[in-house]
Amino acid sequence: MTTHKYETHLHTAETSKCALSSGPEFARFFKARGYSGIFVTDHFLNGNTTVPQNLPWPQRIDLFCRGYDAAAREGAAVGLDVFFAWEYSYGWAHFLTYGLDKQWLLDHPDLLDWHVLDYFDRVHADGGFIVHAHPFRENVDLVHLVPNKTDAVETINPNRPDLANYQAQQFAAAFILPQPAGSDIHATNQSRLAGITTTHRLTHARDYLPALISGQATPFDETTT
């Protein structure tokens, strides 16, 4: 049976301050490793972003999409599917948001003024979904968990200690939430990768959650050479 491999958690240098590799570099990197697609999940405007705060909302969103746009162009050229997503921040709690598009962001210029719970509700109302990224982090005194509004929990993250991933697994299991994996990759020299494999090729970012729920998506964790 043919399987398809996906990176679900990726940051580009164009948009995320913490990233070192560009969108096109990531597209070529994952294509060379036989992946079918990647999700670009750059830090949103309330996180570790390169986008200045003192610009009109449409310009800020245009700049925010630079990493994804560059990756998508290269992906189209090399035959890699590139899906749009983002990582929304609430203090040290980071929520990967999938299934919505640039136009949704443009249509909500007051988004950063919403309460975090309202953010979840509006994402869900418009067909998006939320994966809580690395819910447990080292040296964080106040952990925010939102199990009743979270659709899945990232339980394998190569950039977090084993204990933090174990705690995430226990949290997800306690609330019977799907447990995807993601590399949280910032540079192409990362040696440990994680993501999902699926039994069918995803055609839209919104296909991700149903694949998790149905068991057609399986997390993986591997070390590359």
Secondary structure, 3 states (H helix, E strand, C coil): CCCEEEECCECCCCCECCCCCCHHHHHHHHHHCCCCEEEEEEECCCCCECCCCCCCHHHHHHHHCHHHHHHHHHHHHHCCEEEEEEEEEECCEEEEEECCCHHHHHCCCCHHHCCHHHHHHHHHHCCCEEEEECCCCCCCCCCCCCCCCCCEECCECCCCCHHHHHHHHHHHHHCCCCCCECCCECCCCCCEEEEEEECCCCCCHHHHHHHHHHCCEEEEEEECC
